[in-house]
Amino acid sequence: CGVKMKGEIEMATVSSDYAVQMHGITKRFGAFYALKNMNLDVKKGSIHSLLGENGAGKSTLMNVLYGLYQADEGDIYIGGKKKDIKNPNTAIMSGIGMVHQHFMLVPNLTVAENIVLGMEPKSKGFIDFKKAKQITEEYGKKYNLYVDPDAKVRDIPVGMKQKVEILKALVRGAQILILDEPTAVLTTQETDELFKELIHLKNQGHTMIFISHKLDETHFYKIPTLPELRLQVFSDLAYGAQAIQYFTYRGLQHDEPTEVYDLVKTVNQEVQQLAGIFLGAQVISVSHTGSEIPEGTKALGSLPTPIKSLTTSDTGAVVSVLEKGGNQYLVVVNRDFRNVMNLSIDVDSSVSRVLKNGSTTTPDGSTIAVEPGDMVIFTWRK
């Protein structure tokens, strides 16, 4: 869930790579500890699930971040800089917004009036309602959060009220958005729509902390296809990672929570096998094939002596040469997540193909169909 007890998992080093870091947070109410030595590290541009049972302290921790409560102990860092968040105004000035489980809207005001409340545009000393409407429409279009600026809040559905709350935070400059049990009052359709909106915000660089006690909801935005996970593994290895990293799951929605667990189980098994092959390997070269070579990378040049020739479909591949323990490896990864890539490769008799279970076989010279995002591995003695 991202909240870690001090002493169990080390807190991350303070860095500008993180949107939010809360280290050693303790909050007491009299003799009762609501939070004790809690650590939270949230990467920039991520949707971070904060998962726990009712009463676990999720909302309390976020109320500390938003300045509604003051921590008795601990430090808060925003973008790597230490912040003393004394109240919600300080939080807002630090780029933090919060959408509460119970909406903080004025029913008798319009949507536009609620969004600019407290920061109303003025014209000749009076509230400029036309400008307020314009602001609402501009931000709604920018963030794909369409609302009726003229409607009274009391007359709009719950899902629309939530959009208004999110827009209120964004209009005030929030780059970090806290959502406290945001689906608790939504219909299934409204929940699905919210998830799509959050993905859109993430893709625009915003960071979100999603509080929930529902396990299946915490996976809504981050279930990839298996090829995406495989490519992530080999991208990390090919570009010099010295250890298997935790994956940043991203991409597709799913229908059943069991799909998540089956997927992760399968990937974990593959990662363990691959780690045995590549962990600590030295990267000799990384290059690309295909009709379009990604910016900042290089086209495939000379190949190791045992590899006589290598060609792929125009969609292209990442071709990496690694070395470990007297063995060299050629890893060819299909860059395309949608289409099969055809790989033609001619090798000498010293080269073996490494299968997913770690065993080897002799290449037969036939064209290899590489599934989207998947890879083929070859090895030989140096």
C-alpha positions as CSV (number, residue, x, y, z in Angstrom):
1,C,0.0,0.0,0.0
2,G,3.0,2.3,0.2
3,V,2.8,3.0,3.9
4,K,5.7,1.4,5.6
5,M,6.5,0.9,9.2
6,K,9.9,2.3,10.2
7,G,12.3,-0.6,10.7
8,E,10.5,-3.0,8.4
9,I,11.3,-1.3,5.0
10,E,13.8,1.5,4.8
11,M,12.4,4.9,3.7
12,A,13.6,6.2,0.4
13,T,16.4,8.8,0.3
14,V,15.0,12.3,0.0
15,S,14.9,13.2,-3.6
16,S,13.2,15.5,-6.2
17,D,12.1,12.3,-8.0
18,Y,9.4,12.0,-5.3
19,A,6.3,14.2,-5.3
20,V,5.7,13.4,-1.6
21,Q,7.8,11.9,1.1
22,M,6.6,11.5,4.7
23,H,9.2,10.1,7.0
24,G,8.7,9.1,10.6
25,I,5.2,10.5,10.9
26,T,3.6,10.1,14.3
27,K,0.2,11.5,15.3
28,R,-1.3,11.1,18.8
29,F,-4.7,11.9,20.1
30,G,-4.2,12.0,23.8
31,A,-2.6,8.6,24.7
32,F,-3.8,7.0,21.5
33,Y,-1.4,6.6,18.5
34,A,-3.3,7.1,15.3
35,L,0.1,7.0,13.4
36,K,3.4,5.8,14.7
37,N,6.7,6.2,12.7
38,M,4.9,6.0,9.3
39,N,6.8,6.4,6.1
40,L,5.3,7.2,2.7
41,D,7.3,7.8,-0.6
42,V,5.3,8.7,-3.7
43,K,7.0,9.0,-7.1
44,K,6.2,12.0,-9.3
45,G,3.6,11.3,-12.0
46,S,2.2,8.2,-10.4
47,I,-1.1,7.0,-9.0
48,H,-0.2,5.7,-5.6
49,S,-2.7,3.4,-3.8
50,L,-3.0,3.8,0.0
51,L,-4.7,0.6,1.0
52,G,-6.0,-0.5,4.4
53,E,-9.0,-1.4,6.5
54,N,-11.3,1.2,7.9
55,G,-9.6,2.9,10.9
56,A,-6.1,1.9,9.7
57,G,-5.0,5.6,9.6
58,K,-5.0,6.2,5.9
59,S,-7.1,9.4,6.1
60,T,-5.3,10.5,9.2
61,L,-2.0,10.4,7.3
62,M,-3.4,12.3,4.4
63,N,-5.0,14.9,6.7
64,V,-1.5,15.5,8.1
65,L,-0.2,15.9,4.5
66,Y,-3.0,18.4,3.8
67,G,-2.5,20.4,7.0
68,L,-5.7,19.5,8.7
69,Y,-3.7,17.7,11.4
70,Q,-0.3,18.5,12.7
71,A,2.1,15.6,13.1
72,D,3.7,15.2,16.6
73,E,6.9,13.8,15.0
74,G,8.3,13.4,11.5
75,D,9.1,15.3,8.4
76,I,7.3,16.1,5.1
77,Y,9.1,16.7,1.8
78,I,7.5,17.9,-1.4
79,G,9.6,17.5,-4.5
80,G,12.6,16.8,-2.3
81,K,12.2,20.0,-0.2
82,K,11.2,20.0,3.4
83,K,7.8,21.6,4.1
84,D,6.1,22.8,7.3
85,I,2.5,22.3,6.4
86,K,0.6,24.0,9.1
87,N,-2.8,24.3,7.4
88,P,-4.6,23.6,4.1
89,N,-3.6,27.0,2.7
90,T,0.0,26.0,3.2
91,A,-0.7,22.7,1.5
92,I,-2.4,24.4,-1.4
93,M,0.6,26.8,-1.8
94,S,2.8,23.6,-1.9
95,G,0.7,22.2,-4.8
96,I,-1.4,19.8,-2.8
97,G,-5.2,19.4,-3.2
98,M,-7.5,17.0,-1.4
99,V,-10.9,15.6,-2.5
100,H,-12.6,14.5,0.7
101,Q,-15.0,11.6,1.0
102,H,-17.7,14.1,2.0
103,F,-17.7,16.9,-0.5
104,M,-16.9,20.5,0.6
105,L,-19.3,22.3,-1.8
106,V,-21.9,25.0,-1.3
107,P,-25.2,23.5,-2.6
108,N,-26.9,26.8,-3.4
109,L,-24.0,28.1,-5.6
110,T,-23.4,27.2,-9.2
111,V,-20.6,24.9,-10.3
112,A,-18.5,27.8,-11.5
113,E,-19.0,29.8,-8.3
114,N,-17.9,26.8,-6.2
115,I,-14.8,26.3,-8.3
116,V,-13.6,29.9,-7.8
117,L,-14.9,30.3,-4.2
118,G,-12.3,32.2,-2.2
119,M,-10.4,33.3,-5.3
120,E,-13.2,34.9,-7.3
121,P,-12.2,36.9,-10.4
122,K,-13.3,40.5,-10.0
123,S,-14.4,43.2,-12.4
124,K,-14.9,46.8,-11.2
125,G,-15.1,45.6,-7.6
126,F,-17.7,42.9,-8.3
127,I,-17.4,39.2,-8.9
128,D,-16.9,38.5,-12.6
129,F,-19.3,35.6,-13.1
130,K,-18.5,35.4,-16.9
131,K,-14.8,35.0,-16.1
132,A,-15.6,32.3,-13.4
133,K,-17.6,30.4,-16.1
134,Q,-14.7,30.8,-18.5
135,I,-12.2,29.4,-16.0
136,T,-14.4,26.4,-15.3
137,E,-14.8,25.6,-19.0
138,E,-11.1,26.0,-19.7
139,Y,-10.0,23.7,-16.9
140,G,-12.7,21.2,-17.7
141,K,-11.5,21.0,-21.3
142,K,-7.8,20.8,-20.3
143,Y,-8.3,18.0,-17.9
144,N,-11.2,16.2,-19.6
145,L,-13.5,17.0,-16.6
146,Y,-16.6,18.4,-18.3
147,V,-19.1,20.0,-16.0
148,D,-22.0,22.4,-16.4
149,P,-20.7,25.7,-15.0
150,D,-24.2,27.2,-14.7
151,A,-25.8,24.3,-12.8
152,K,-26.6,24.6,-9.1
153,V,-24.5,22.1,-7.2
154,R,-27.6,20.9,-5.3
155,D,-29.1,19.8,-8.7
156,I,-26.1,17.8,-10.1
157,P,-25.4,14.0,-9.6
158,V,-22.7,12.8,-7.2
159,G,-20.3,11.9,-10.0
160,M,-20.4,15.5,-11.3
161,K,-19.9,16.9,-7.7
162,Q,-16.7,14.9,-7.5
163,K,-15.5,16.4,-10.8
164,V,-16.2,19.8,-9.3
165,E,-14.1,19.0,-6.3
166,I,-11.2,17.8,-8.5
167,L,-11.4,20.9,-10.6
168,K,-11.4,23.1,-7.5
169,A,-8.1,21.6,-6.6
170,L,-6.6,21.9,-10.1
171,V,-7.7,25.5,-10.5
172,R,-5.7,26.3,-7.3
173,G,-2.6,24.8,-8.8
174,A,-2.6,21.2,-7.4
175,Q,0.0,19.0,-8.8
176,I,-0.5,16.4,-6.1
177,L,-4.1,15.2,-5.6
178,I,-5.3,13.3,-2.6
179,L,-8.6,11.3,-3.1
180,D,-10.1,10.0,0.1
181,E,-12.3,6.9,-0.7
182,P,-13.4,8.6,-3.9
183,T,-15.6,5.7,-5.1
184,A,-17.5,5.2,-1.9
185,V,-20.5,7.2,-3.2
186,L,-20.2,6.5,-6.9
187,T,-22.1,4.1,-9.1
188,T,-20.2,1.5,-11.1
189,Q,-20.4,3.7,-14.2
190,E,-19.2,6.8,-12.3
191,T,-16.4,4.8,-10.8
192,D,-15.2,3.6,-14.3
193,E,-15.4,7.2,-15.5
194,L,-13.4,8.4,-12.5
195,F,-10.6,5.9,-13.2
196,K,-10.3,7.1,-16.8
197,E,-10.1,10.7,-15.6
198,L,-7.4,9.9,-13.1
199,I,-5.3,8.1,-15.8
200,H,-5.7,11.3,-18.0
201,L,-4.4,13.4,-15.1
202,K,-1.5,11.1,-14.5
203,N,-0.6,11.3,-18.2
204,Q,-0.4,15.0,-17.8
205,G,2.1,14.7,-15.1
206,H,0.0,14.9,-12.0
207,T,0.5,12.7,-8.9
208,M,-2.4,11.2,-7.1
209,I,-2.8,9.4,-3.8
210,F,-5.8,7.1,-4.0
211,I,-7.1,6.0,-0.5
212,S,-9.2,2.9,-0.5
213,H,-10.0,-0.2,1.6
214,K,-11.0,-2.2,-1.6
215,L,-8.1,-4.3,-2.9
216,D,-9.5,-4.6,-6.4
217,E,-9.8,-0.9,-6.8
218,T,-6.1,-0.3,-6.1
219,H,-5.3,-2.1,-9.4
220,F,-7.6,-0.2,-11.7
221,Y,-5.0,1.8,-13.5
222,K,-1.9,-0.3,-13.4
223,I,-2.6,-3.7,-14.9
224,P,-0.4,-4.2,-18.0
225,T,-0.4,-7.0,-20.5
226,L,2.2,-9.7,-19.9
227,P,4.3,-8.4,-22.8
228,E,4.5,-5.0,-21.2
229,L,5.9,-6.5,-18.1
230,R,8.4,-8.6,-20.0
231,L,9.6,-5.6,-22.0
232,Q,10.0,-3.6,-18.7
233,V,12.3,-6.4,-17.4
234,F,14.5,-6.5,-20.4
235,S,14.5,-2.7,-20.8
236,D,15.9,-2.4,-17.3
237,L,18.5,-5.1,-17.9
238,A,19.5,-3.9,-21.4
239,Y,20.1,-0.3,-20.3
240,G,22.4,-1.3,-17.5
241,A,20.2,-2.0,-14.4
242,Q,22.2,-4.1,-12.0
243,A,19.2,-5.5,-10.3
244,I,15.6,-6.4,-11.1
245,Q,13.5,-3.4,-10.2
246,Y,10.0,-3.4,-8.9
247,F,7.7,-2.9,-11.8
248,T,5.8,0.3,-12.4
249,Y,2.6,-1.3,-13.6
250,R,0.8,0.8,-16.1
251,G,-1.7,0.7,-18.8
252,L,-4.9,-1.3,-19.1
253,Q,-8.0,-1.8,-17.0
254,H,-9.1,-5.4,-16.1
255,D,-12.4,-7.2,-15.5
256,E,-11.6,-9.5,-12.7
257,P,-9.3,-9.1,-9.7
258,T,-8.1,-12.7,-10.1
259,E,-6.5,-11.7,-13.4
260,V,-4.2,-9.4,-11.5
261,Y,-2.9,-12.1,-9.2
262,D,-2.5,-14.7,-12.0
263,L,-0.6,-12.1,-14.0
264,V,1.7,-11.1,-11.2
265,K,2.4,-14.7,-10.2
266,T,3.3,-15.6,-13.8
267,V,5.6,-12.5,-14.1
268,N,7.3,-13.2,-10.8
269,Q,8.2,-16.7,-11.9
270,E,9.7,-15.4,-15.2
271,V,11.6,-12.7,-13.4
272,Q,13.1,-15.2,-11.0
273,Q,14.3,-17.3,-13.9
274,L,15.6,-14.3,-15.8
275,A,17.3,-12.8,-12.7
276,G,19.3,-16.1,-12.5
277,I,20.6,-15.4,-16.0
278,F,21.2,-11.7,-16.0
279,L,21.5,-10.3,-12.5
280,G,24.8,-8.4,-12.4
281,A,25.5,-8.9,-16.1
282,Q,27.7,-6.4,-17.9
283,V,26.0,-4.6,-20.7
284,I,28.2,-4.7,-23.9
285,S,25.9,-2.9,-26.3
286,V,22.3,-1.8,-26.9
287,S,21.0,-0.9,-30.4
288,H,17.8,-0.9,-32.3
289,T,16.4,-2.3,-35.6
290,G,13.4,-1.2,-37.6
291,S,12.3,1.5,-40.0
292,E,12.3,4.1,-37.2
293,I,15.1,4.3,-34.7
294,P,14.0,5.9,-31.4
295,E,15.5,9.3,-30.7
296,G,18.6,9.1,-28.5
297,T,19.3,5.5,-29.5
298,K,21.6,3.9,-32.1
299,A,20.9,1.6,-35.0
300,L,22.1,-2.0,-35.0
301,G,25.7,-2.1,-36.2
302,S,28.3,-4.9,-36.0
303,L,27.2,-8.1,-34.2
304,P,29.2,-10.4,-32.0
305,T,31.2,-12.9,-34.1
306,P,28.9,-16.0,-33.5
307,I,26.0,-14.0,-34.9
308,K,26.3,-14.0,-38.6
309,S,23.2,-11.9,-39.5
310,L,20.0,-10.5,-37.8
311,T,17.0,-8.8,-39.4
312,T,13.6,-8.0,-38.0
313,S,10.2,-6.7,-39.2
314,D,10.0,-2.9,-39.7
315,T,8.4,-2.4,-36.3
316,G,11.8,-3.0,-34.9
317,A,13.5,-4.5,-31.8
318,V,15.8,-3.6,-29.0
319,V,19.0,-5.7,-29.4
320,S,21.2,-6.1,-26.4
321,V,24.5,-7.9,-25.9
322,L,25.3,-8.8,-22.2
323,E,28.1,-10.7,-20.6
324,K,28.2,-12.8,-17.4
325,G,30.4,-15.5,-16.0
326,G,32.2,-16.2,-19.3
327,N,28.9,-16.4,-21.3
328,Q,27.6,-13.7,-23.6
329,Y,23.9,-13.2,-24.4
330,L,22.0,-11.6,-27.2
331,V,18.5,-10.4,-26.2
332,V,16.1,-9.4,-28.9
333,V,13.0,-7.6,-27.7
334,N,10.0,-6.8,-29.9
335,R,9.3,-3.1,-29.3
336,D,5.8,-3.3,-30.6
337,F,3.0,-4.0,-28.1
338,R,0.4,-4.7,-30.8
339,N,2.1,-6.7,-33.6
340,V,4.1,-9.9,-34.0
341,M,7.7,-9.3,-35.1
342,N,9.5,-11.7,-37.4
343,L,13.1,-12.3,-36.5
344,S,15.5,-13.9,-39.0
345,I,18.9,-14.8,-37.4
346,D,21.8,-16.9,-38.7
347,V,24.2,-18.1,-36.0
348,D,27.2,-20.5,-35.8
349,S,27.1,-23.8,-34.1
350,S,28.3,-22.4,-30.8
351,V,25.1,-20.5,-30.2
352,S,22.1,-21.8,-28.2
353,R,18.7,-20.3,-27.7
354,V,17.6,-19.8,-24.1
355,L,14.0,-20.8,-23.3
356,K,11.9,-19.2,-20.7
357,N,12.4,-22.0,-18.3
358,G,16.2,-21.5,-18.4
359,S,16.9,-24.5,-20.6
360,T,18.6,-24.2,-24.0
361,T,18.0,-25.5,-27.5
362,T,19.8,-25.4,-30.9
363,P,18.4,-22.8,-33.3
364,D,17.1,-24.4,-36.5
365,G,17.5,-21.3,-38.8
366,S,13.8,-20.8,-39.3
367,T,12.1,-17.4,-38.9
368,I,11.0,-16.7,-35.3
369,A,7.7,-15.0,-34.6
370,V,8.2,-12.8,-31.5
371,E,5.0,-11.9,-29.8
372,P,4.2,-8.2,-28.9
373,G,6.6,-7.0,-26.2
374,D,8.2,-10.5,-25.9
375,M,11.8,-11.4,-26.5
376,V,14.2,-14.1,-27.7
377,I,17.5,-14.9,-26.0
378,F,20.6,-16.5,-27.4
379,T,23.9,-17.4,-25.6
380,W,27.4,-18.7,-26.3
381,R,30.7,-19.0,-24.5
382,K,32.9,-16.0,-24.8
